[in-house]
């Protein structure tokens, strides 16, 4: 009788692609299921449409009359799409999205009913908030929480449900989600950037942060996934010896996409296009069975909503194709993990990308201003950037040979580095001479030519400039982009405010505007120089160099999360009205708890798999070997039989050695977990799980993986890496 593993593998071999054809051009499908601006123009009265435009662009509130009109139009449109229910779609601090569906249907008398949806239902709902993470902001018995409509992110229809993007707050008004602080951070950077833009162009009245994410993921056949309790419960393989062939031949990267995978990609991309997600890129990634998709750049809040929506779509559609999507940062040891590179920039209402060079010294000075201030923001707040990407999953990836290290640094390319060094040296302390100004203008005017040869990317840098944007490469594949974007836009807003004050002081003292800007840039170029690194971030030399520079190397999540307790950090977010000290404290508590629970679950699954799957199989195989040895002795006699069974005896000894050591390490891990569970303080408990529980994982896995090589293949209970990573 075939084992579960063998049956699962046979199911994989019998798979055939599910070819799904779609009629028409993809461009004709774009946004068909979105209540976007053109749909509003069609369905809304002119006055209501103008109010919606004003609300979306400037954040003004809709009055009740207008909200009723928008709700009615939204309902009428959704009904044409077959919708029967509506939901407030929000982003609690679980890392996933949440929704509660309510029917449009309302009885109005015997045998009579209508579809009802008014402004009150659109603008605000009151879901049960008792079981969402809150970090102590509220008690479990205080169940009240509110979702409030975010007009800047358009509603959309999935299946038969109208989904309305919303923020999620407590009864007392504290944020319980990612969207609310993200919107506040975007407002803060908008205000600060506009004030600086006024030095260069008085027509700039709005600055949007833009985001282009790159989503990496693994695809595993569903039958093999279901035969791996560790993958099912944790998203990563806690056991498994590396396959003889992994990614060393580099033959998977950008290779031909398998038919089954292509069919899956075509379907989720089509659904994404219908929902207005501008997915344009797909390709094989470095590791076998690893892939990537990416959209065009969008406004940051909308881009973040689209990423969360796409992750949900991918998981649902993968099941239809007998796949499971793995979004864990490191699902398989020995091959590359997955990230979600966040490409970030700032753009004005006049159509200018503030991180792209212009055609003359004036526009290039504007570029330099925002470019250098970004580097300074990274320099001054590197610890916060590290904390915002910290997670149990990302700890496995950061610093490995495919991801940036845990040390935050910025790569800008050698030519731009030379230009900044020249500015640092050449701007004189006193009044600039005409010759100084001419020389600087000539150098600044050359920036577009420099950029043509400066577009290469440093894959080892966590924060790299790539031509007209910064790429925050350290973000994990399962993360909500909002976590990184809240921090990045907040620290940028803070730095731009500081810069504006400093430049204005210089101007007040009689310096010309351009001269004041250049001299202040010189100051911050010098102050932030140590964060710039052009070399190999994977090398041991960089770790030593970074230490000399005073850059921190926070290798694990519990240490990285400590920064949220810093009073200066709390002041930064509070001053910007992004997060209150209480909200920040709550988020730290939630992050610690999340880390504890994930390590706890991994430890428990390890113990379960060892006790119920690996140990019984190993013992059965030992018994087969023992019977074989006893047969040799029975036939050949004790001495000759043992000589004849030398290989079996050696194998038995190796298996027994690894089995006993694996079990001993597992027992030690269990004891450590019991001790850690008695610690009440979240930070101390997280550190204990990191230092005393997780520390046993590698030892346990080492012996289990050795046993995988020694035990008869047909008996091993878990699908192997060669089966999971090399089957289509």
N, C-alpha and C positions, 0 to 999 in steps of 0.2 A: 504494500500500500504506500502510495506517495506521501511524503511529508508535506506539511503546510507550505514550507518553503519551496519545495519542488513543484507543488501544484501552482503556487503563485507565479513561479518562473515560467511554467508552461503556459499559463494564461497570458503572460506578456508576449511570448513567442507567437501566440495565435492572434494577436491584435492586428487589426487593419485600420488605416487612417479613415476617419469619418470626414469625407469631403463635403464641404458645405459651400455652395455657390450663391453668390449674391448678385442680383441684377443691377445694372446701372453703374454710374461712376461713383467712386467713393466721395468725391467732392459734393455730390448731390445729397449725400446722407448726413453731411456735417451739421450737427446741432438740431437734427429733426426732433429729438425728444427733449429739447431744452426751451424753457420759457425765456428766451433771450430778447434783446432789445427790439429786433424786427418783429417778433411775435407780439411783444407788448404794444408796439406801434399799431399793429393790426387790430388787437383785441381791446385796447384801452381807449377811453375818451381822451381827447387832446390834453385837457387839463390834468387828468390823472397821469398821463404819459409824461408830461413835463415834470410833475412832482416826483415820479419814479426816477427820471434822469437826474434830477437834482439830488435825490436821496442817494443814488448810486455813486455819483461823482463827488458830492460834497458831504455826504453823511447826514443830511438834514432829515428830520423826522417827518413821517407822513401823518396827517391828521386822520381821524376816524373815518371821515367820509371817503377820503382817497383810499384808505386801507380796504374799505368795503368794496370799492370799485376794482381794486387790484385783485382781491380775493375772488370776486365773482368772475373776472376775466381769466384768472389762473385756473379756476374750477372748470369753466367752459372749455378752455383749451385742453385741460387734462382729460376731460370726458371724451373729446375727439380722439384721444390716444388710447382710449379703452380703460382709463383709470377708474377704479372703484373705491380706492382708499387714498388717504393722504398721511404723511408723517413728517414730523420735525426731525430732520437728520442732523445729528450733532456728534461731537468728538469728546467724549468723557476721557478722564485721565487713565483709562485702561490701555490706551494705545490703539484701540480699534474704534469703529464708529458705532452709533447706537440709533435705534428707531423704534417707535411705537405706532402701529398703524390704526387709524380710525376711519370708519366708513363715511363717505359723503351722504349715504342713505339716512333719511330721518322720517319715521312714520308721522303723519299729520292727521290721522283719523282712520276709521275702519276701512281697510282696503286701499288706503291712500298713503303715498310717500313721495318725498322729493329728495333731490340732491342738494344738500345745504353746506355752504362754506362761506363764512363771513370774515370781516376784518379782525375780529377778536380771535378767531381760531387761527388765522394766518399769523398775526403778530406775536402771540404768546400762547404757550401751552404749559401745563403743570404735570410733567411725568413724575412717577415715583423715583425719588433720588436716593433712597435709603441704602442701596447696595453698590453704588458707584464709589470709587476711591475719593476720599475727601481730605485725608491727612489730618483728621481731628477738627476740621472746620465745623463739623456738625455731627450730632449723635445719630446712631442708626434709627432710633425711634422718631427722629425728626425727618420725616420722609419728603418734605416739600422741597421742590426745586423747580426752576423755571427754564424753559427754552424760549429764546427770543429771536425772531427772524433777522437774518442778515441779507438785506436787499442787494448788497454788492456781489453776492454769489447767486447766480440764477437758479431757480427751481428746475427740476427735471423729473422725467417719468422713467421709472424702471419697472418693467413688467406691467402690473396693474396699479402701481402706487405712485402718487405725486410726492416727490421728496423735496422738502423745503430746508435748505441749509440754515442752521441756527447756532447761536451761542447757548451755553448751558451755565446757569448760575444758581447759587444757593438762595434760600429764602431771605438771607440777610445781604445778598448782593455780591458775595465773593465768587470769583471765577472757579468753576469746577471742570473747565475744559481747556482745549488748546486754542480754539478760534478767538475767544474774547481777548486774551493778551496779545495774540498775533495782530489782530486789528488795531489794538492800541499801539503796538510797536511800529506798525506801518504808518500810523498817523504821526507818531513822534518823528520818524525819519523823514517823512514828507515835510513836516514843518521845518525841521532843522536844515534839510537839504535845500528847500526853497530859499531860505534866508541867505545861504551861501551862494546859490545860483544868481541871486540878485546882484552880486558883484560883477557878473558877466553878462546877464541878459534879464532886463526888467520884465520881459514878457513871460517869464517862467512863473507860474502860479501853482503848479502841482508837480510833485515828483512821486513816481510809483517805483517801489521795489519790484523787480522781476525775478522770476525763478524758472529755471529749466532743470528738471530732475532726470536722472538716468537710473532706471530701476533694474537691478540685477536680481536673478532668481534661478532656482534649480527646478527641473521637472523630473518627477519620479513616477513610475507606473503605479497606479492605485493598488494593484494586488500586492506588489512588493512593499509599498507603504503600509498596508494593513497588516503585513506579517512582521513589522518592526514596531514593537511597543514604544521604543525610545523615540522614533520619529513621530509617532502619533501623539505622544504626550508632551514632547519637548521641542519638536521641530528640528532636532539634530540627532545624528547617529552617535550614541554614547559609546558604542563598541564598533569594531570593524577594522580589519587589517587592510592597509592600503593595497589596491590592486597592483599587479606587476606593471601594468601600463596605466599611467595616470594622465597628467598633462605635459609630461616631459618632452614629448615630440612636438608639442604646440600645434597639433594638427586639427584641433577642434575650433580654435579661435578664428572667427570670420569664415568658417567652413560652410559647406552646403548644409542647409537646415533640413533635417529629416522630415518626411512627408507627414507623419503623425503630428509632429510639433508645428509644422506649417499650418495644418488644418486648425489646430488650437489657436495659433497666433491670428489667423485670418478671422476667426469668429470673435475673439475678444477685442481685436482692433476695430472690427466693424461696429460692435456694441459701443466701444469707446468713442468712435467718430459720431455715432448717433447722439451721444451724450455730450458732444462738444469738446471732447478731449483730443487735442491735435497730435495724436501719436503718429510719428513719421518714420521712426527708426526701429529696426529689429535686427539682431544678429546673434550668432553664437559667441559666447564669452570664452574665457581661457580654459576653465575646467570642463571636463566632459559633462554633458547634460546641464550645462549652465548657459543662460541666455540673458539678453538685455533688451529692453525697449525704452524709448525716449520720445518725448513730445517736443513741439516748438515751445519757445519761451512764452510765459503768460504773466499777468499780474500775480503777485506772490500769493495772496489769499486764495484766488481762484485756482492757481497751480497746485496749491496744497490740497484743496478739496478734490481736485481731479486725481491727484496721486492716490489719496485714500480710496476714492471711488474705483480707480483702476485696480488696486490691489484686491478689492472685494470682487470685482468682475473676474479677475484672473482666477481666483480660487473657485468661484462658482462654475465658470466655463471649463476649467481644467477637469473637473469631475465628469462633465459630459463627454470628455474625450478619454476617460479612464486614466487621467493623470492626477497627481497632487502637486501643487505648487509649494515649494519650500522657500520662505522668505527669511529664514534664519540667517544670521551673518556668517555662520560657519557650520553648515550641516554635515560636512564630511572632512575629516582630518586628512592632511596630506595633499589636498588640492585647494585652489583658491576659494576664499569665502566671497560673500556678496555685499556690496555697498550700494548706496544711493547717493551718487554725487549730486550735490546741490550747486548748480551754476547760478550765481547771484549777480545782479547789477542794479543800477538805478537809471530810470529814464524820465524825461520831462514831458510836460504837456505840449511842448514845442517840437517833440519828435527827436530829441537828442539823447543818446546813450552816454551818460556821464562818465562811464568807464571805457569809452572808445575815444581815441585821439581825433582831433579835427583837422582842418586844412590850413590853419594859420596859428601863429603864436598865441593869440587870445584864446581860441577854443582849446588849444593844447594846454594852456595854463589852467583852464577849467578842468580838463582831464587830470592833470597832475594834482590839482587840489583834492579831488575826490579819491584819486588813486593813493596818494600819500596818506590821506586821512584814514583810509581803510586799513592800511598797514599799521598805522598808529593805534587804531582801535583794536586790531588783533594783538598787537604788542601789549597794550595795557590790560587787556582782558582775556588773555590766553587761557587762564584757568576756567573762566566761565564757558568759553567755547569747548574746552575739554569736557566739562561737566554736562553740557547740553547733549552730547553724543554718547554719554556713558550708559552702558547697559551690560547685562550679563552676557548677551550674545556678542556684542561688539568687542568685549574683552578678548574673545578668542581670535578676532580678526585683526585688531589694531597691532601693528608691529610685525605681523606675519609678512611673508615675502610677496604679498600681492596688495597690501594695504598700507596706508601711511602709518607712521609710528604714533604712539600716544603723546609724543612731544609735539606741541603745536608750533609750527613755523610757517613762513610764507615764502613761496618761490615766485620770483618775478622775471627771471631770465637775466643773463649776464649783461646784455646791452642796456636794459632799463636800470639795472643796478649801477652800471657805470655812469649813466645819466644822473641818477640821484646822488651819487658820490660827487660828481662835478658840481651839482647845485649846492651841495653841502659845503664844498670848499670855496666856491667862487662868489657866493653872495657875501659881500663885505659887511662888517659890523656897522660901519658908518654909512653916510649917504652914498648911493650908487652913482658911479660915473657914467657918462654916456657910453663909454667903451664897455663897461660891465653889462649895461642893459642890452647893447647890441650883441655881445657874445652870448648872453643868456637867451635872447630871442632867437638867435641862429640855432642854438642847441635845441631849444624847445620846438622850433619849427621843423626840426628833423624827425620828430617823434613818429609820424606816420611811416616814414621810410624804415625806421628802426623796427617798428612793429611787424613789418612784412617778414622779417627774419627772426621774429621772436615769438612764434606761435607754438613751439614745441611744448609738450607738457611733461612735468616731472611727476611720474606716477608715485614717487615716494613722498611727495609733499602733501600734508593734510590740507593746505590752503594755497592753491596755485593760481596765478594770473595767467589767463589763456587767451589774451588778445583784446577782448572787450568785456570781460567779466572775470570774477573770481570763482574758482571751483572749489567748494568745500567738500573734499573727497572723503573725509573721515566719517561722514554720516552713515549709519548702519542701514541695511536693506529693509529691515522691518520697522524702522523708525517712522514716526510722524514728522514730516519735514518742518512742521510748525515749531517744534522744540528748538531746532537750529536757527530758524528764521526769526523767532522771537528774540533770541540772544543777539544774532548778527545785526539785525536792524536796530535793536536797542543800543548796542555799544557804538554803532555808527552814528546814531542820533546824538548820543552823549558827546562823542568826539567832535562832531561838526559844530555843536553848540560851544564847546571849549575853543575850537579854532576861530569861530566867528567873534567871540569876545576878545581873543588875543589880537586878531587883525584890526578890529575896531579901535582898540587901544592904541595901536601903532598909527592908524590913520588920524586919530584925535591928537596925536603928538606931532603931526605934520608930515608924516611919510605919505608918499603917493600910494594909491590903492594897489597897483601891481607890485610895487616895491615892498609894501607891507605884507602882501600875500606871499611873495617869494621868500622874504626873511622868516616868516612864520613857518613856511614849508621847510626851510633850512633847519630850523630848530627841531621840528618833529621828525625829520629824516634822521637827524643825529640821534635823537632820543629813542627811536624805534629800530635802529640798525641791527640790533642783536637778534631780532625775530626773523630777519631775512637769511635764508639758507638756500644755496643753489646746488648742493651736493647730494650724495646718496643717503637718504633718510633711513635706509635699512642697515647701514654699516655701524659697527661698534664705535668707530671713531666719532660719529655724530653724537652718540650718547654721551661720550666724554666731553666733546666740544660744547654740547648743549648745557651740560652741568657747569662748565667754566663760564658760559654766558649768563648763567642764572636762570635758565629755562627749566621748568619742572617736567619731570617724567612720571606722570600719574598713571601707573600701569593697570590699575584695577578700579572698578566702579565705586566701591565704598570710599576710597581716598579721593577720587575725583569729585564725588558729591559733597564733600565737606565744604567746598567753596560757597555753597548756598547759605551757610551760616555766617559768612563774612558780613559785617555791618556795612562796609562800603558797597558791597554788591547789593544788599537790600536797599541802600540809599539810592543807588543808580536806578533801579527799576521803579522805586517809589517816586522819585523825582520826575520820572517820565510818565507817571500814572499808568504804567504797564502792569505791574504786580505790586501789591502791598506787601509789607514784611510778613504779614500773616499768611497770605497766599503763597509766598515764596517758601516759607517754613513748611506749609502743608505739602507743597510739591516735593520738597526734599524728603519728607516723611514717606510720601507715596513711592518715590524712587527707591529709597532704602528697602521698603516693604516689598516692592516688586522684585528687587534683586534677591532678597532673602527667599521669597517664594519660588522663584525660578531655580535657584540652586537647590533648594529643598526638594522640589519636584524631581530634578535630575538625580539627586542622591537616592530618593525613594525608588525611582524607576530602575536605577542601577542595581539596587538591592533586590528588587523584584525579579529582574531578568536573570541575575546571577542565581538566585535561589530556585526559581521555578523553571528556568529554561537551560541555562548553561551547565550548572552543576549536575542535574540528572543525566543530561546527554553525555557529559564527560565521564561520569561514573559508569554508564552503560558501555561506553567505548573501552574504558579500563577493564571492565569485566570480559569483553571480547578478547582483549589482549591477554589477560590472565588465563582465559580458557585455552588460547593458542599456546601459551608457554607451558601450561600444564599438559597439553597434548604432546608437545615435544618431549617433555620429561617422561611421560607415561610410555612413549614409544621407544625413546633412545636412552632412557636412564637419566639419573639426576645430573651427572657431570656433562655428558655429551649433549643432553637435551638443553642445558643452560647455554652451552657453547653455540648450539644450533639456533637458539632463540635469543642471541645477544642483541640483535637489533630491536626485538620486541621488548626486552628488558630495559634497554636504553630509552626507548620511547616511553615505556611505562614510568620510568623514573622522571623524565622531563615533564610528562603530563601531571604526575603527582606533585612535583615541585611547583609548577605554575598554578595548579588548582589550590594548593594549600596557601600560597602567597596571595592569590586573588581573594580567597575567602578571609584571610587574616586582615588584609587591607580593607575589605568591605566591613568587617566587624569593627575595626578601628574608626571607620567613617561613621558608622551607626552610633557609636559611643560619643563621638564628637558632635554629631547632630543633636543628640539628646541634651548634651551640655549647652549647646548654642540655643536650643529652644527655650531654655530657662532664663535667658537674658531678656530683660524687658526693654531696654533702651534700643531703639531701632538702629542707630548708627553702630553701636557696639555689637549688636547682633549680626548686622551685615558684615562687619569686619571679621567676626568669629566664623561666619559661614565661608568667607573668602579664605581665611588663613588656616582654619582647622578642619573644615569639611571638604571644600573644593580641592584642597591640596592632595586629597587621596584619589581623585578622579584619574589622574594620569597613571598612577601605579596600578590601580585596578584594571584599567583599560589595557595597559601593557601586557599583563598576564592573560587577560581574556583574549586578546588578539593573537598571542602566541598559541593559545589553545585552539583557536580557529584554524591555524596552520597545521596543527598536530592531529586533530580529531578528523576522522573519516568525513569526507565532504558530504556524503548523503545524509549523515546524521546531524550535521550542524544545523541548529534550529533557525538561525537568523539569515535572511538574504544578505549576500556578500556585496562588497563594493563593486566587484567586477560585474555583478548582475544588475545592480541598481543604476550604475553610471554608464553602462555600455549596452543597454537594451533600448530599443526605440518603440 
